Amino acid sequence: GMYADNIRAAHEGLMEKRLAFGTISYGYGGEPIDGETTRRGRPRRKLIIDECSSAVVRQVFDWYVVERLTIDEIIRRLNDDPDIPLTPRCTTGMWTRLAVKNILTNSRYRGCWQYGVTESVWISSKDYARQRERGEPLKEAQIEDLRIVPDQVWFRAQDRLNAEKRHGGRRSRDGDRQSRPKVLNGLLWCPD
């Protein structure tokens, strides 16, 4: 807790300088800067667009916005092509719905970089920290040279995601969904 403000200020400064901080989003990479190292002795890296994975990001947006494919069809196409690299956080060895939705909702791809969107809240009774969204990010910057998709494509994807039918609630224990139709599902939802 004592160092949190200093760490946040350092991360905000790195973002302003277009240097790597935290986990690098899929579609981007870090180019080592000669002669500069971090406190851990690793080379300091400048944020760049990774040509291979950024092409996958553009393809996902094209399939979803232009060709109007479903997320399930996009997942199938991504998994069918062994040459498409997986996201860095992939643990299953396959593309998932969450990975595709994270690509479609990541504002960095339109050049809008945000820092401090969420904060960790310690829950002492359960002995773990939970991520909670802040009212507004701590720092926001428009970085045009790190844009992968145009604004109109990104916003069309958001409109389509918001219009899609949402699946929610728990599954029934006995697996019988027909006798208990979910009449109220999808009537109320948060637009954020």
KAMO-V576207 format. One line per field, one symbol per residue. psi: psi as a letter, one per 20 degrees, with the letter a starting at -180 (. if undefined). burial: I if it has 24 or more other ideal C-beta (glycine too) atoms within 12 Angstrom, else O. Layout:
psi: ???
burial: ???
This chain:
psi: hhighggghgghghghjkqppbppqpirrppqppiprrhjjqpqqpprpohghhhgghgghgggggikqrhhhggggghhoiipqrqhjpiijqqrgggghhghioihijjopqpkhrqpppnhhilrqqppprgqqhppqonhijphqqghgghhggggghiqpqprrqqqhijnhhimqmhipihpqpi.
burial: OOOOOOOOOOIIOIIOOIIIIIOIIIIIOIOOOOOOOOOOOOOOIIIOIIOOIIOIIIIIIIIIIOOOOOIOOIIOOIOOOOOIOIIOOOOOOOIOOOIIIIIIIIIIIIIIIIIIOOOOOOOOOOOOOOOOOOOOOOIOIOIOOIIIIOOOIIOOIIOIIOOOOOOOOOOOOOOOOOOOOOOOOOOOOOOO
